[in-house]
């Protein structure tokens, strides 16, 4: 009897979290005060293996003519 109860409890908890996790959430942008873009990422964002100024955040800054901060990690 205990095994059935624990099994049912586990299935109930799993289904509850599955339904909650799949619920559609609205994504809202916060009102930004500045005009700077920050690029977060890994070594590709950081520009590992390329010359300074050849990383994609630098290229993005040139294209859009806005300040872009490279917050990639090496």
PQR file with spaces between the fields and no chain letter, atoms N, CA, C, O and H, PARSE charges and radii, in Angstrom:
ATOM       1  N    UNK     1       0.816   -1.187    0.000 -0.4000 1.5000
ATOM       2  CA   UNK     1       0.000    0.000    0.000 -0.0000 2.0000
ATOM       3  C    UNK     1       0.866    1.259    0.000  0.5500 1.7000
ATOM       4  O    UNK     1       0.560    2.227   -0.695 -0.5500 1.4000
ATOM       5  N    UNK     2       1.958    1.241    0.790 -0.4000 1.5000
ATOM       6  CA   UNK     2       2.838    2.412    0.830 -0.0000 2.0000
ATOM       7  C    UNK     2       3.469    2.666   -0.529  0.5500 1.7000
ATOM       8  O    UNK     2       3.599    3.815   -0.951 -0.5500 1.4000
ATOM       9  H    UNK     2       2.207    0.455    1.355  0.4000 1.0000
ATOM      10  N    UNK     3       3.864    1.596   -1.218 -0.4000 1.5000
ATOM      11  CA   UNK     3       4.505    1.759   -2.525 -0.0000 2.0000
ATOM      12  C    UNK     3       3.565    2.412   -3.521  0.5500 1.7000
ATOM      13  O    UNK     3       3.986    3.255   -4.313 -0.5500 1.4000
ATOM      14  H    UNK     3       3.759    0.663   -0.875  0.4000 1.0000
ATOM      15  N    UNK     4       2.294    2.030   -3.489 -0.4000 1.5000
ATOM      16  CA   UNK     4       1.319    2.628   -4.403 -0.0000 2.0000
ATOM      17  C    UNK     4       1.129    4.113   -4.092  0.5500 1.7000
ATOM      18  O    UNK     4       1.014    4.939   -4.998 -0.5500 1.4000
ATOM      19  H    UNK     4       1.952    1.345   -2.846  0.4000 1.0000
ATOM      20  N    UNK     5       1.097    4.437   -2.798 -0.4000 1.5000
ATOM      21  CA   UNK     5       0.935    5.832   -2.399 -0.0000 2.0000
ATOM      22  C    UNK     5       2.115    6.675   -2.874  0.5500 1.7000
ATOM      23  O    UNK     5       1.920    7.761   -3.420 -0.5500 1.4000
ATOM      24  H    UNK     5       1.191    3.766   -2.063  0.4000 1.0000
ATOM      25  N    UNK     6       3.342    6.182   -2.670 -0.4000 1.5000
ATOM      26  CA   UNK     6       4.527    6.921   -3.101 -0.0000 2.0000
ATOM      27  C    UNK     6       4.589    7.026   -4.620  0.5500 1.7000
ATOM      28  O    UNK     6       4.996    8.053   -5.163 -0.5500 1.4000
ATOM      29  H    UNK     6       3.501    5.299   -2.226  0.4000 1.0000
ATOM      30  N    UNK     7       4.189    5.975   -5.288 -0.4000 1.5000
ATOM      31  CA   UNK     7       4.178    6.008   -6.756 -0.0000 2.0000
ATOM      32  C    UNK     7       3.169    7.047   -7.243  0.5500 1.7000
ATOM      33  O    UNK     7       3.476    7.858   -8.118 -0.5500 1.4000
ATOM      34  H    UNK     7       3.859    5.141   -4.846  0.4000 1.0000
ATOM      35  N    UNK     8       1.957    7.018   -6.668 -0.4000 1.5000
ATOM      36  CA   UNK     8       0.937    7.990   -7.055 -0.0000 2.0000
ATOM      37  C    UNK     8       1.388    9.410   -6.730  0.5500 1.7000
ATOM      38  O    UNK     8       1.192   10.323   -7.532 -0.5500 1.4000
ATOM      39  H    UNK     8       1.708    6.360   -5.957  0.4000 1.0000
ATOM      40  N    UNK     9       1.991    9.600   -5.559 -0.4000 1.5000
ATOM      41  CA   UNK     9       2.477   10.922   -5.166 -0.0000 2.0000
ATOM      42  C    UNK     9       3.531   11.426   -6.138  0.5500 1.7000
ATOM      43  O    UNK     9       3.511   12.593   -6.529 -0.5500 1.4000
ATOM      44  H    UNK     9       2.151    8.859   -4.908  0.4000 1.0000
ATOM      45  N    UNK    10       4.446   10.557   -6.526 -0.4000 1.5000
ATOM      46  CA   UNK    10       5.498   10.944   -7.471 -0.0000 2.0000
ATOM      47  C    UNK    10       4.931   11.340   -8.820  0.5500 1.7000
ATOM      48  O    UNK    10       5.351   12.336   -9.409 -0.5500 1.4000
ATOM      49  H    UNK    10       4.463    9.609   -6.208  0.4000 1.0000
ATOM      50  N    UNK    11       3.976   10.559   -9.311 -0.4000 1.5000
ATOM      51  CA   UNK    11       3.351   10.866  -10.597 -0.0000 2.0000
ATOM      52  C    UNK    11       2.590   12.184  -10.507  0.5500 1.7000
ATOM      53  O    UNK    11       2.644   12.995  -11.432 -0.5500 1.4000
ATOM      54  H    UNK    11       3.635    9.750   -8.833  0.4000 1.0000
ATOM      55  N    UNK    12       1.886   12.403   -9.407 -0.4000 1.5000
ATOM      56  CA   UNK    12       1.132   13.645   -9.222 -0.0000 2.0000
ATOM      57  C    UNK    12       2.061   14.860   -9.219  0.5500 1.7000
ATOM      58  O    UNK    12       1.789   15.860   -9.882 -0.5500 1.4000
ATOM      59  H    UNK    12       1.842   11.745   -8.656  0.4000 1.0000
ATOM      60  N    UNK    13       3.149   14.763   -8.473 -0.4000 1.5000
ATOM      61  CA   UNK    13       4.105   15.875   -8.394 -0.0000 2.0000
ATOM      62  C    UNK    13       4.731   16.122   -9.760  0.5500 1.7000
ATOM      63  O    UNK    13       4.861   17.271  -10.184 -0.5500 1.4000
ATOM      64  H    UNK    13       3.370   13.950   -7.935  0.4000 1.0000
ATOM      65  N    UNK    14       5.117   15.060  -10.447 -0.4000 1.5000
ATOM      66  CA   UNK    14       5.717   15.205  -11.779 -0.0000 2.0000
ATOM      67  C    UNK    14       4.752   15.895  -12.737  0.5500 1.7000
ATOM      68  O    UNK    14       5.134   16.826  -13.445 -0.5500 1.4000
ATOM      69  H    UNK    14       5.011   14.127  -10.102  0.4000 1.0000
ATOM      70  N    UNK    15       3.491   15.433  -12.758 -0.4000 1.5000
ATOM      71  CA   UNK    15       2.506   16.021  -13.672 -0.0000 2.0000
ATOM      72  C    UNK    15       2.226   17.482  -13.323  0.5500 1.7000
ATOM      73  O    UNK    15       2.054   18.317  -14.210 -0.5500 1.4000
ATOM      74  H    UNK    15       3.181   14.676  -12.183  0.4000 1.0000
ATOM      75  N    UNK    16       2.181   17.780  -12.035 -0.4000 1.5000
ATOM      76  CA   UNK    16       1.940   19.165  -11.616 -0.0000 2.0000
ATOM      77  C    UNK    16       3.054   20.078  -12.109  0.5500 1.7000
ATOM      78  O    UNK    16       2.788   21.145  -12.663 -0.5500 1.4000
ATOM      79  H    UNK    16       2.320   17.101  -11.314  0.4000 1.0000
ATOM      80  N    UNK    17       4.306   19.660  -11.907 -0.4000 1.5000
ATOM      81  CA   UNK    17       5.426   20.485  -12.361 -0.0000 2.0000
ATOM      82  C    UNK    17       5.496   20.540  -13.884  0.5500 1.7000
ATOM      83  O    UNK    17       5.895   21.559  -14.447 -0.5500 1.4000
ATOM      84  H    UNK    17       4.522   18.794  -11.457  0.4000 1.0000
ATOM      85  N    UNK    18       5.118   19.471  -14.548 -0.4000 1.5000
ATOM      86  CA   UNK    18       5.123   19.470  -16.014 -0.0000 2.0000
ATOM      87  C    UNK    18       4.119   20.481  -16.551  0.5500 1.7000
ATOM      88  O    UNK    18       4.414   21.208  -17.499 -0.5500 1.4000
ATOM      89  H    UNK    18       4.793   18.643  -14.090  0.4000 1.0000
ATOM      90  N    UNK    19       2.944   20.531  -15.952 -0.4000 1.5000
ATOM      91  CA   UNK    19       1.914   21.476  -16.398 -0.0000 2.0000
ATOM      92  C    UNK    19       2.339   22.906  -16.099  0.5500 1.7000
ATOM      93  O    UNK    19       2.174   23.790  -16.940 -0.5500 1.4000
ATOM      94  H    UNK    19       2.704   19.940  -15.181  0.4000 1.0000
ATOM      95  N    UNK    20       2.879   23.141  -14.917 -0.4000 1.5000
ATOM      96  CA   UNK    20       3.319   24.486  -14.551 -0.0000 2.0000
ATOM      97  C    UNK    20       4.474   24.927  -15.438  0.5500 1.7000
ATOM      98  O    UNK    20       4.518   26.081  -15.865 -0.5500 1.4000
ATOM      99  H    UNK    20       3.012   22.423  -14.234  0.4000 1.0000
ATOM     100  N    UNK    21       5.398   24.035  -15.718 -0.4000 1.5000
ATOM     101  CA   UNK    21       6.564   24.366  -16.532 -0.0000 2.0000
ATOM     102  C    UNK    21       6.217   24.648  -17.977  0.5500 1.7000
ATOM     103  O    UNK    21       6.925   25.403  -18.644 -0.5500 1.4000
ATOM     104  H    UNK    21       5.362   23.097  -15.372  0.4000 1.0000
ATOM     105  N    UNK    22       5.147   24.059  -18.473 -0.4000 1.5000
ATOM     106  CA   UNK    22       4.758   24.240  -19.869 -0.0000 2.0000
ATOM     107  C    UNK    22       3.790   25.397  -20.070  0.5500 1.7000
ATOM     108  O    UNK    22       3.405   25.705  -21.198 -0.5500 1.4000
ATOM     109  H    UNK    22       4.572   23.446  -17.931  0.4000 1.0000
ATOM     110  N    UNK    23       3.403   26.031  -18.984 -0.4000 1.5000
ATOM     111  CA   UNK    23       2.476   27.146  -19.104 -0.0000 2.0000
ATOM     112  C    UNK    23       3.136   28.288  -19.868  0.5500 1.7000
ATOM     113  O    UNK    23       4.313   28.586  -19.668 -0.5500 1.4000
ATOM     114  H    UNK    23       3.716   25.781  -18.067  0.4000 1.0000
ATOM     115  N    UNK    24       2.367   28.917  -20.738 -0.4000 1.5000
ATOM     116  CA   UNK    24       2.888   30.019  -21.534 -0.0000 2.0000
ATOM     117  C    UNK    24       3.104   31.230  -20.633  0.5500 1.7000
ATOM     118  O    UNK    24       2.189   31.673  -19.938 -0.5500 1.4000
ATOM     119  H    UNK    24       1.411   28.675  -20.901  0.4000 1.0000
ATOM     120  N    UNK    25       4.296   31.743  -20.655 -0.4000 1.5000
ATOM     121  CA   UNK    25       4.616   32.922  -19.856 -0.0000 2.0000
ATOM     122  C    UNK    25       4.864   34.102  -20.783  0.5500 1.7000
ATOM     123  O    UNK    25       5.537   33.984  -21.807 -0.5500 1.4000
ATOM     124  H    UNK    25       5.038   31.382  -21.219  0.4000 1.0000
ATOM     125  N    UNK    26       4.314   35.218  -20.404 -0.4000 1.5000
ATOM     126  CA   UNK    26       4.522   36.426  -21.193 -0.0000 2.0000
ATOM     127  C    UNK    26       5.873   37.022  -20.846  0.5500 1.7000
ATOM     128  O    UNK    26       6.215   37.168  -19.673 -0.5500 1.4000
ATOM     129  H    UNK    26       3.768   35.313  -19.572  0.4000 1.0000
ATOM     130  N    UNK    27       6.622   37.356  -21.850 -0.4000 1.5000
ATOM     131  CA   UNK    27       7.931   37.977  -21.659 -0.0000 2.0000
ATOM     132  C    UNK    27       7.765   39.478  -21.848  0.5500 1.7000
ATOM     133  O    UNK    27       7.272   39.937  -22.878 -0.5500 1.4000
ATOM     134  H    UNK    27       6.344   37.237  -22.803  0.4000 1.0000
ATOM     135  N    UNK    28       8.179   40.225  -20.853 -0.4000 1.5000
ATOM     136  CA   UNK    28       8.053   41.676  -20.928 -0.0000 2.0000
ATOM     137  C    UNK    28       9.438   42.296  -20.921  0.5500 1.7000
ATOM     138  O    UNK    28      10.307   41.885  -20.151 -0.5500 1.4000
ATOM     139  H    UNK    28       8.579   39.852  -20.016  0.4000 1.0000
ATOM     140  N    UNK    29       9.637   43.265  -21.759 -0.4000 1.5000
ATOM     141  CA   UNK    29      10.873   44.033  -21.746 -0.0000 2.0000
ATOM     142  C    UNK    29      10.780   45.090  -20.662  0.5500 1.7000
ATOM     143  O    UNK    29       9.738   45.717  -20.474 -0.5500 1.4000
ATOM     144  H    UNK    29       8.932   43.599  -22.384  0.4000 1.0000
ATOM     145  N    UNK    30      11.863   45.274  -19.965 -0.4000 1.5000
ATOM     146  CA   UNK    30      11.873   46.346  -18.982 -0.0000 2.0000
ATOM     147  C    UNK    30      12.213   47.644  -19.694  0.5500 1.7000
ATOM     148  O    UNK    30      12.879   47.638  -20.729 -0.5500 1.4000
ATOM     149  H    UNK    30      12.709   44.764  -20.117  0.4000 1.0000
ATOM     150  N    UNK    31      11.763   48.727  -19.149 -0.4000 1.5000
ATOM     151  CA   UNK    31      12.059   50.024  -19.757 -0.0000 2.0000
ATOM     152  C    UNK    31      13.525   50.352  -19.536  0.5500 1.7000
ATOM     153  O    UNK    31      13.953   50.599  -18.408 -0.5500 1.4000
ATOM     154  H    UNK    31      11.221   48.731  -18.308  0.4000 1.0000
ATOM     155  N    UNK    32      14.278   50.354  -20.600 -0.4000 1.5000
ATOM     156  CA   UNK    32      15.700   50.643  -20.509 -0.0000 2.0000
ATOM     157  C    UNK    32      15.917   52.150  -20.496  0.5500 1.7000
ATOM     158  O    UNK    32      15.243   52.893  -21.209 -0.5500 1.4000
ATOM     159  H    UNK    32      13.930   50.154  -21.516  0.4000 1.0000
ATOM     160  N    UNK    33      16.844   52.579  -19.695 -0.4000 1.5000
ATOM     161  CA   UNK    33      17.172   54.004  -19.612 -0.0000 2.0000
ATOM     162  C    UNK    33      18.319   54.378  -20.546  0.5500 1.7000
ATOM     163  O    UNK    33      18.447   55.532  -20.956 -0.5500 1.4000
ATOM     164  H    UNK    33      17.392   51.975  -19.115  0.4000 1.0000
ATOM     165  N    UNK    34      19.142   53.399  -20.875 -0.4000 1.5000
ATOM     166  CA   UNK    34      20.313   53.695  -21.691 -0.0000 2.0000
ATOM     167  C    UNK    34      20.202   53.164  -23.099  0.5500 1.7000
ATOM     168  O    UNK    34      19.176   52.626  -23.516 -0.5500 1.4000
ATOM     169  H    UNK    34      19.038   52.462  -20.542  0.4000 1.0000
ATOM     170  N    UNK    35      21.287   53.334  -23.810 -0.4000 1.5000
ATOM     171  CA   UNK    35      21.326   52.862  -25.190 -0.0000 2.0000
ATOM     172  C    UNK    35      22.590   52.044  -25.410  0.5500 1.7000
ATOM     173  O    UNK    35      23.322   52.253  -26.378 -0.5500 1.4000
ATOM     174  H    UNK    35      22.120   53.771  -23.471  0.4000 1.0000
ATOM     175  N    UNK    36      22.832   51.116  -24.505 -0.4000 1.5000
ATOM     176  CA   UNK    36      23.993   50.245  -24.614 -0.0000 2.0000
ATOM     177  C    UNK    36      23.517   48.812  -24.656  0.5500 1.7000
ATOM     178  O    UNK    36      22.659   48.413  -23.869 -0.5500 1.4000
ATOM     179  H    UNK    36      22.237   50.947  -23.719  0.4000 1.0000
ATOM     180  N    UNK    37      24.067   48.039  -25.566 -0.4000 1.5000
ATOM     181  CA   UNK    37      23.747   46.627  -25.687 -0.0000 2.0000
ATOM     182  C    UNK    37      24.872   45.841  -25.028  0.5500 1.7000
ATOM     183  O    UNK    37      26.050   46.139  -25.224 -0.5500 1.4000
ATOM     184  H    UNK    37      24.764   48.363  -26.206  0.4000 1.0000
ATOM     185  N    UNK    38      24.496   44.833  -24.244 -0.4000 1.5000
ATOM     186  CA   UNK    38      25.480   43.972  -23.595 -0.0000 2.0000
ATOM     187  C    UNK    38      25.344   42.579  -24.182  0.5500 1.7000
ATOM     188  O    UNK    38      24.256   42.004  -24.176 -0.5500 1.4000
ATOM     189  H    UNK    38      23.539   44.591  -24.085  0.4000 1.0000
ATOM     190  N    UNK    39      26.440   42.034  -24.687 -0.4000 1.5000
ATOM     191  CA   UNK    39      26.459   40.681  -25.235 -0.0000 2.0000
ATOM     192  C    UNK    39      27.056   39.742  -24.198  0.5500 1.7000
ATOM     193  O    UNK    39      28.243   39.829  -23.884 -0.5500 1.4000
ATOM     194  H    UNK    39      27.324   42.501  -24.691  0.4000 1.0000
ATOM     195  N    UNK    40      26.229   38.842  -23.666 -0.4000 1.5000
ATOM     196  CA   UNK    40      26.687   37.831  -22.731 -0.0000 2.0000
ATOM     197  C    UNK    40      26.951   36.553  -23.516  0.5500 1.7000
ATOM     198  O    UNK    40      26.248   36.254  -24.481 -0.5500 1.4000
ATOM     199  H    UNK    40      25.265   38.771  -23.922  0.4000 1.0000
ATOM     200  N    UNK    41      27.961   35.805  -23.102 -0.4000 1.5000
ATOM     201  CA   UNK    41      28.193   34.547  -23.791 -0.0000 2.0000
ATOM     202  C    UNK    41      29.482   33.883  -23.382  0.5500 1.7000
ATOM     203  O    UNK    41      30.112   34.228  -22.382 -0.5500 1.4000
ATOM     204  H    UNK    41      28.532   36.048  -22.318  0.4000 1.0000
ATOM     205  N    UNK    42      29.847   32.916  -24.195 -0.4000 1.5000
ATOM     206  CA   UNK    42      31.034   32.117  -23.920 -0.0000 2.0000
ATOM     207  C    UNK    42      32.219   32.650  -24.713  0.5500 1.7000
ATOM     208  O    UNK    42      32.287   33.839  -25.023 -0.5500 1.4000
ATOM     209  H    UNK    42      29.336   32.636  -25.007  0.4000 1.0000
ATOM     210  N    UNK    43      33.151   31.762  -25.036 -0.4000 1.5000
ATOM     211  CA   UNK    43      34.374   32.184  -25.719 -0.0000 2.0000
ATOM     212  C    UNK    43      34.115   32.705  -27.129  0.5500 1.7000
ATOM     213  O    UNK    43      34.917   33.477  -27.655 -0.5500 1.4000
ATOM     214  H    UNK    43      33.096   30.796  -24.784  0.4000 1.0000
ATOM     215  N    UNK    44      33.017   32.299  -27.745 -0.4000 1.5000
ATOM     216  CA   UNK    44      32.693   32.818  -29.079 -0.0000 2.0000
ATOM     217  C    UNK    44      32.335   34.296  -28.980  0.5500 1.7000
ATOM     218  O    UNK    44      32.776   35.107  -29.794 -0.5500 1.4000
ATOM     219  H    UNK    44      32.365   31.672  -27.318  0.4000 1.0000
ATOM     220  N    UNK    45      31.547   34.633  -27.995 -0.4000 1.5000
ATOM     221  CA   UNK    45      31.218   36.046  -27.761 -0.0000 2.0000
ATOM     222  C    UNK    45      32.471   36.819  -27.385  0.5500 1.7000
ATOM     223  O    UNK    45      32.694   37.928  -27.870 -0.5500 1.4000
ATOM     224  H    UNK    45      31.188   33.974  -27.334  0.4000 1.0000
ATOM     225  N    UNK    46      33.285   36.231  -26.522 -0.4000 1.5000
ATOM     226  CA   UNK    46      34.523   36.866  -26.077 -0.0000 2.0000
ATOM     227  C    UNK    46      35.445   37.179  -27.259  0.5500 1.7000
ATOM     228  O    UNK    46      36.150   38.188  -27.250 -0.5500 1.4000
ATOM     229  H    UNK    46      33.104   35.330  -26.128  0.4000 1.0000
ATOM     230  N    UNK    47      35.436   36.323  -28.260 -0.4000 1.5000
ATOM     231  CA   UNK    47      36.289   36.524  -29.426 -0.0000 2.0000
ATOM     232  C    UNK    47      37.564   35.706  -29.366  0.5500 1.7000
ATOM     233  O    UNK    47      38.601   36.117  -29.886 -0.5500 1.4000
ATOM     234  H    UNK    47      34.864   35.503  -28.267  0.4000 1.0000
ATOM     235  N    UNK    48      37.484   34.548  -28.732 -0.4000 1.5000
ATOM     236  CA   UNK    48      38.646   33.686  -28.603 -0.0000 2.0000
ATOM     237  C    UNK    48      39.171   33.299  -29.993  0.5500 1.7000
ATOM     238  O    UNK    48      38.424   32.795  -30.831 -0.5500 1.4000
ATOM     239  H    UNK    48      36.641   34.214  -28.310  0.4000 1.0000
ATOM     240  N    UNK    49      40.442   33.539  -30.217 -0.4000 1.5000
ATOM     241  CA   UNK    49      41.069   33.151  -31.477 -0.0000 2.0000
ATOM     242  C    UNK    49      41.034   34.205  -32.560  0.5500 1.7000
ATOM     243  O    UNK    49      41.542   33.965  -33.655 -0.5500 1.4000
ATOM     244  H    UNK    49      41.049   33.948  -29.536  0.4000 1.0000
ATOM     245  N    UNK    50      40.457   35.360  -32.298 -0.4000 1.5000
ATOM     246  CA   UNK    50      40.423   36.426  -33.297 -0.0000 2.0000
ATOM     247  C    UNK    50      41.164   37.642  -32.757  0.5500 1.7000
ATOM     248  O    UNK    50      41.411   37.753  -31.556 -0.5500 1.4000
ATOM     249  H    UNK    50      40.044   35.555  -31.409  0.4000 1.0000
ATOM     250  N    UNK    51      41.504   38.525  -33.637 -0.4000 1.5000
ATOM     251  CA   UNK    51      42.194   39.756  -33.254 -0.0000 2.0000
ATOM     252  C    UNK    51      41.231   40.693  -32.520  0.5500 1.7000
ATOM     253  O    UNK    51      40.021   40.625  -32.734 -0.5500 1.4000
ATOM     254  H    UNK    51      41.304   38.434  -34.613  0.4000 1.0000
ATOM     255  N    UNK    52      41.759   41.567  -31.655 -0.4000 1.5000
ATOM     256  CA   UNK    52      40.890   42.531  -30.976 -0.0000 2.0000
ATOM     257  C    UNK    52      40.094   43.362  -31.988  0.5500 1.7000
ATOM     258  O    UNK    52      40.642   43.855  -32.974 -0.5500 1.4000
ATOM     259  H    UNK    52      42.742   41.623  -31.480  0.4000 1.0000
ATOM     260  N    UNK    53      38.825   43.502  -31.729 -0.4000 1.5000
ATOM     261  CA   UNK    53      37.953   44.242  -32.640 -0.0000 2.0000
ATOM     262  C    UNK    53      37.310   43.388  -33.712  0.5500 1.7000
ATOM     263  O    UNK    53      36.497   43.890  -34.488 -0.5500 1.4000
ATOM     264  H    UNK    53      38.380   43.101  -30.928  0.4000 1.0000
ATOM     265  N    UNK    54      37.656   42.097  -33.778 -0.4000 1.5000
ATOM     266  CA   UNK    54      37.060   41.205  -34.771 -0.0000 2.0000
ATOM     267  C    UNK    54      35.991   40.293  -34.179  0.5500 1.7000
ATOM     268  O    UNK    54      35.431   39.459  -34.890 -0.5500 1.4000
ATOM     269  H    UNK    54      38.317   41.689  -33.147  0.4000 1.0000
ATOM     270  N    UNK    55      35.700   40.440  -32.882 -0.4000 1.5000
ATOM     271  CA   UNK    55      34.658   39.635  -32.256 -0.0000 2.0000
ATOM     272  C    UNK    55      33.294   40.129  -32.725  0.5500 1.7000
ATOM     273  O    UNK    55      33.178   41.248  -33.225 -0.5500 1.4000
ATOM     274  H    UNK    55      36.155   41.118  -32.304  0.4000 1.0000
ATOM     275  N    UNK    56      32.260   39.302  -32.567 -0.4000 1.5000
ATOM     276  CA   UNK    56      30.966   39.712  -33.106 -0.0000 2.0000
ATOM     277  C    UNK    56      30.338   40.890  -32.378  0.5500 1.7000
ATOM     278  O    UNK    56      29.617   41.648  -33.027 -0.5500 1.4000
ATOM     279  H    UNK    56      32.355   38.393  -32.161  0.4000 1.0000
ATOM     280  N    UNK    57      30.553   41.110  -31.070 -0.4000 1.5000
ATOM     281  CA   UNK    57      30.009   42.338  -30.474 -0.0000 2.0000
ATOM     282  C    UNK    57      30.602   43.607  -31.087  0.5500 1.7000
ATOM     283  O    UNK    57      29.902   44.609  -31.234 -0.5500 1.4000
ATOM     284  H    UNK    57      31.139   40.494  -30.543  0.4000 1.0000
ATOM     285  N    UNK    58      31.887   43.569  -31.444 -0.4000 1.5000
ATOM     286  CA   UNK    58      32.506   44.725  -32.095 -0.0000 2.0000
ATOM     287  C    UNK    58      31.915   44.943  -33.485  0.5500 1.7000
ATOM     288  O    UNK    58      31.669   46.077  -33.896 -0.5500 1.4000
ATOM     289  H    UNK    58      32.455   42.755  -31.325  0.4000 1.0000
ATOM     290  N    UNK    59      31.689   43.839  -34.205 -0.4000 1.5000
ATOM     291  CA   UNK    59      31.079   43.946  -35.537 -0.0000 2.0000
ATOM     292  C    UNK    59      29.648   44.470  -35.432  0.5500 1.7000
ATOM     293  O    UNK    59      29.207   45.267  -36.260 -0.5500 1.4000
ATOM     294  H    UNK    59      31.889   42.918  -33.872  0.4000 1.0000
ATOM     295  N    UNK    60      28.934   44.015  -34.410 -0.4000 1.5000
ATOM     296  CA   UNK    60      27.566   44.490  -34.196 -0.0000 2.0000
ATOM     297  C    UNK    60      27.548   45.982  -33.917  0.5500 1.7000
ATOM     298  O    UNK    60      26.696   46.701  -34.440 -0.5500 1.4000
ATOM     299  H    UNK    60      29.293   43.367  -33.738  0.4000 1.0000
ATOM     300  N    UNK    61      28.474   46.453  -33.102 -0.4000 1.5000
ATOM     301  CA   UNK    61      28.554   47.881  -32.781 -0.0000 2.0000
ATOM     302  C    UNK    61      28.785   48.709  -34.042  0.5500 1.7000
ATOM     303  O    UNK    61      28.214   49.790  -34.187 -0.5500 1.4000
ATOM     304  H    UNK    61      29.166   45.869  -32.677  0.4000 1.0000
ATOM     305  N    UNK    62      29.617   48.209  -34.953 -0.4000 1.5000
ATOM     306  CA   UNK    62      29.876   48.934  -36.204 -0.0000 2.0000
ATOM     307  C    UNK    62      28.635   48.971  -37.090  0.5500 1.7000
ATOM     308  O    UNK    62      28.349   49.984  -37.728 -0.5500 1.4000
ATOM     309  H    UNK    62      30.081   47.331  -34.835  0.4000 1.0000
ATOM     310  N    UNK    63      27.905   47.870  -37.124 -0.4000 1.5000
ATOM     311  CA   UNK    63      26.731   47.774  -37.997 -0.0000 2.0000
ATOM     312  C    UNK    63      25.591   48.668  -37.508  0.5500 1.7000
ATOM     313  O    UNK    63      24.981   49.390  -38.297 -0.5500 1.4000
ATOM     314  H    UNK    63      28.136   47.047  -36.606  0.4000 1.0000
ATOM     315  N    UNK    64      25.308   48.616  -36.211 -0.4000 1.5000
ATOM     316  CA   UNK    64      24.139   49.341  -35.693 -0.0000 2.0000
ATOM     317  C    UNK    64      24.470   50.724  -35.155  0.5500 1.7000
ATOM     318  O    UNK    64      23.566   51.493  -34.830 -0.5500 1.4000
ATOM     319  H    UNK    64      25.803   48.029  -35.570  0.4000 1.0000
ATOM     320  N    UNK    65      25.755   51.048  -35.057 -0.4000 1.5000
ATOM     321  CA   UNK    65      26.202   52.354  -34.584 -0.0000 2.0000
ATOM     322  C    UNK    65      25.668   52.674  -33.189  0.5500 1.7000
ATOM     323  O    UNK    65      25.214   53.786  -32.922 -0.5500 1.4000
ATOM     324  H    UNK    65      26.489   50.423  -35.321  0.4000 1.0000
ATOM     325  N    UNK    66      25.732   51.677  -32.305 -0.4000 1.5000
ATOM     326  CA   UNK    66      25.348   51.792  -30.903 -0.0000 2.0000
ATOM     327  C    UNK    66      26.474   51.209  -30.069  0.5500 1.7000
ATOM     328  O    UNK    66      27.192   50.330  -30.546 -0.5500 1.4000
ATOM     329  H    UNK    66      26.101   50.773  -32.522  0.4000 1.0000
ATOM     330  N    UNK    67      26.649   51.669  -28.848 -0.4000 1.5000
ATOM     331  CA   UNK    67      27.655   51.055  -27.985 -0.0000 2.0000
ATOM     332  C    UNK    67      27.277   49.618  -27.637  0.5500 1.7000
ATOM     333  O    UNK    67      26.138   49.343  -27.260 -0.5500 1.4000
ATOM     334  H    UNK    67      26.066   52.383  -28.461  0.4000 1.0000
ATOM     335  N    UNK    68      28.227   48.716  -27.763 -0.4000 1.5000
ATOM     336  CA   UNK    68      28.036   47.315  -27.435 -0.0000 2.0000
ATOM     337  C    UNK    68      29.136   46.890  -26.471  0.5500 1.7000
ATOM     338  O    UNK    68      30.320   47.080  -26.751 -0.5500 1.4000
ATOM     339  H    UNK    68      29.152   48.940  -28.069  0.4000 1.0000
ATOM     340  N    UNK    69      28.746   46.319  -25.343 -0.4000 1.5000
ATOM     341  CA   UNK    69      29.705   45.840  -24.348 -0.0000 2.0000
ATOM     342  C    UNK    69      29.875   44.343  -24.532  0.5500 1.7000
ATOM     343  O    UNK    69      28.891   43.605  -24.575 -0.5500 1.4000
ATOM     344  H    UNK    69      27.785   46.165  -25.116  0.4000 1.0000
ATOM     345  N    UNK    70      31.104   43.897  -24.640 -0.4000 1.5000
ATOM     346  CA   UNK    70      31.395   42.477  -24.784 -0.0000 2.0000
ATOM     347  C    UNK    70      31.591   41.890  -23.398  0.5500 1.7000
ATOM     348  O    UNK    70      32.625   42.110  -22.768 -0.5500 1.4000
ATOM     349  H    UNK    70      31.903   44.497  -24.605  0.4000 1.0000
ATOM     350  N    UNK    71      30.599   41.139  -22.916 -0.4000 1.5000
ATOM     351  CA   UNK    71      30.678   40.491  -21.601 -0.0000 2.0000
ATOM     352  C    UNK    71      30.876   38.996  -21.750  0.5500 1.7000
ATOM     353  O    UNK    71      30.479   38.224  -20.878 -0.5500 1.4000
ATOM     354  H    UNK    71      29.758   40.960  -23.428  0.4000 1.0000
ATOM     355  N    UNK    72      31.490   38.582  -22.855 -0.4000 1.5000
ATOM     356  CA   UNK    72      31.783   37.163  -23.053 -0.0000 2.0000
ATOM     357  C    UNK    72      32.930   36.724  -22.157  0.5500 1.7000
ATOM     358  O    UNK    72      33.785   37.527  -21.783 -0.5500 1.4000
ATOM     359  H    UNK    72      31.812   39.209  -23.564  0.4000 1.0000
ATOM     360  N    UNK    73      32.937   35.448  -21.822 -0.4000 1.5000
ATOM     361  CA   UNK    73      34.000   34.911  -20.970 -0.0000 2.0000
ATOM     362  C    UNK    73      34.907   34.026  -21.775  0.5500 1.7000
ATOM     363  O    UNK    73      34.467   33.332  -22.692 -0.5500 1.4000
ATOM     364  H    UNK    73      32.242   34.796  -22.126  0.4000 1.0000
ATOM     365  N    UNK    74      36.185   34.049  -21.431 -0.4000 1.5000
ATOM     366  CA   UNK    74      37.198   33.265  -22.146 -0.0000 2.0000
ATOM     367  C    UNK    74      37.234   31.872  -21.618  0.5500 1.7000
ATOM     368  O    UNK    74      38.023   31.053  -22.090 -0.5500 1.4000
ATOM     369  H    UNK    74      36.542   34.613  -20.686  0.4000 1.0000
